[in-house]
Each structure stands twice: as structure tokens, then as C-alpha cells.
Amino acid sequence: MTSGAPMLELDLRRVYGAFPTGLSVVAGLVSGEPAGIAASSFVAVSLDPPLVSVCVGHASTTWPRLRTLPRIGISVLGAHQEAAGRRIGARRPDRFATVPWRATPGGSVLIAGAPAWYECSVERQIPAGDHDIVVFRVHDLDVAPDVPPLVFHGGGFHRLCPPAHDP
Ligand SMILES: Cc1cc2nc3c(=O)[nH]c(=O)nc-3n(C[C@H](O)[C@H](O)[C@H](O)COP(=O)(O)O)c2cc1C
């Protein structure tokens, strides 16, 4: 991979996947129904103003339906929400059927029991290769610090281990 040969998508995915992330759900109400995607690319960007970002693939069929909404929810999934993450991250029509969710008055869709959530609007969308970096302004947020997060690493789901005791 250091030979100057073109980088293969498989190699990129494997090496990108060495960086552990959480898993978020980016979702809103479209014609009264929840629509959303799972995204491991969520990252906090700025404190003042409060901004976060998600990288969205150009192939996404859901993002064009979300991006014009006045408010979009971003839920950080908990360790107990692996099934919800898999379901919402799959290319299937009924993603929210078995996932408890709620809509805010502004039309964001948030996953019930998530350890953290943000209610956002789209601030900027910056083209970057085969994805867009979507910068969101945060209008409301909350955290449940005692709910452990779901971890995405090496293409699989993991949980945080309690810290080892010093001998
Ligand atoms: C663990 C996981 C992480 C994902 N992260 C992203 C991401 O950061 N950005 C993205 O555009 N899609 C991501 N996806 C894919 C989307 O959730 C979704 O499957 C994709 O947008 C296709 O669905 P759509 O056509 O309804 O948009 C991820 C999927 C999984 C399972």
C-alpha cells in the first residue's frame, strides 16, 4: 500500500475503520414519517457557534429528502442500541418500524433512550470527493451521561470496557 499503487476502496475502508467512532442517527420527519440514516462520521466541530458535522455519501437517497427540513435530529446511539443502528444503517424501507423514536415539535426525529441528542439545522454543505461534509448548527441538545455509548471500530460494533484497576 506504500508502493504508489492506486488505493483500493477495500484498503481505505480497512484503514479508515481503525479509527474508533460512535454511531449516530441523522433523522427527521418527511411527510409525517421518520426518515434517516446511520452515520459513523459524526463529529463535534465548534463551540461558538455550536456546530457539528456528518459526512454524507452522494449515493444516499435519504439525505436529499432530509436536507431541506428546518430541523434534523442527530442521536448518538447507546451500547444497548446496536440493533437499531444496524436496522437504520441498512438499505431497507421500514428502518424505524422496530426502533422507538420521538419527533420534536420542530420535526426532528430522535431515537428514544439515546445517550445524547442534538436538534440541528443545516448550516453548510461542502462537497468533498464522493461525500459532502454537512455542517449543522445545534439549536437544542441533551445528554444522559450514565448511558454507555455504542462504539464502531474495524467494521464491527463494540462496547467500552470499564477501566482496568491499577495493581
Ligand atoms: C455503521 C454504519 C455507519 C454508517 N456511516 C455513514 C456515514 O457516516 N455517512 C453516510 O453517508 N452513510 C453512512 N452509512 C450508510 C447509511 O446509514 C445508509 O445506509 C446509506 O445512506 C444508504 O441509505 P439511503 O439511500 O437511504 O441514504 C453507515 C451505515 C452503517 C451501518
PDBQT file of the ligand as one rigid body, heavy atoms in Angstrom, charges set to zero:
ROOT
HETATM    1  C1  LIG A 201     -22.213   1.530  10.907  1.00  0.00    +0.000 C 
HETATM    2  C2  LIG A 201     -22.656   2.385   9.758  1.00  0.00    +0.000 A 
HETATM    3  C3  LIG A 201     -22.116   3.657   9.582  1.00  0.00    +0.000 A 
HETATM    4  C4  LIG A 201     -22.518   4.472   8.504  1.00  0.00    +0.000 A 
HETATM    5  N1  LIG A 201     -21.991   5.721   8.385  1.00  0.00    +0.000 NA
HETATM    6  C5  LIG A 201     -22.349   6.502   7.340  1.00  0.00    +0.000 A 
HETATM    7  C6  LIG A 201     -21.830   7.822   7.208  1.00  0.00    +0.000 A 
HETATM    8  O1  LIG A 201     -21.068   8.312   8.049  1.00  0.00    +0.000 OA
HETATM    9  N2  LIG A 201     -22.222   8.555   6.128  1.00  0.00    +0.000 N 
HETATM   10  C7  LIG A 201     -23.094   8.058   5.180  1.00  0.00    +0.000 A 
HETATM   11  O2  LIG A 201     -23.414   8.765   4.222  1.00  0.00    +0.000 OA
HETATM   12  N3  LIG A 201     -23.624   6.806   5.298  1.00  0.00    +0.000 NA
HETATM   13  C8  LIG A 201     -23.282   6.034   6.348  1.00  0.00    +0.000 A 
HETATM   14  N4  LIG A 201     -23.825   4.786   6.487  1.00  0.00    +0.000 N 
HETATM   15  C9  LIG A 201     -24.809   4.319   5.470  1.00  0.00    +0.000 C 
HETATM   16  C10 LIG A 201     -26.197   4.937   5.705  1.00  0.00    +0.000 C 
HETATM   17  O3  LIG A 201     -26.670   4.638   7.015  1.00  0.00    +0.000 OA
HETATM   18  C11 LIG A 201     -27.230   4.423   4.694  1.00  0.00    +0.000 C 
HETATM   19  O4  LIG A 201     -27.200   3.027   4.634  1.00  0.00    +0.000 OA
HETATM   20  C12 LIG A 201     -26.941   4.981   3.295  1.00  0.00    +0.000 C 
HETATM   21  O5  LIG A 201     -27.101   6.387   3.341  1.00  0.00    +0.000 OA
HETATM   22  C13 LIG A 201     -27.898   4.402   2.234  1.00  0.00    +0.000 C 
HETATM   23  O6  LIG A 201     -29.230   4.622   2.571  1.00  0.00    +0.000 OA
HETATM   24  P1  LIG A 201     -30.073   5.761   1.844  1.00  0.00    +0.000 P 
HETATM   25  O7  LIG A 201     -30.023   5.519   0.368  1.00  0.00    +0.000 OA
HETATM   26  O8  LIG A 201     -31.465   5.632   2.430  1.00  0.00    +0.000 OA
HETATM   27  O9  LIG A 201     -29.468   7.096   2.192  1.00  0.00    +0.000 OA
HETATM   28  C14 LIG A 201     -23.473   3.984   7.565  1.00  0.00    +0.000 A 
HETATM   29  C15 LIG A 201     -24.034   2.702   7.754  1.00  0.00    +0.000 A 
HETATM   30  C16 LIG A 201     -23.640   1.910   8.827  1.00  0.00    +0.000 A 
HETATM   31  C17 LIG A 201     -24.256   0.550   9.028  1.00  0.00    +0.000 C 
ENDROOT
TORSDOF 0
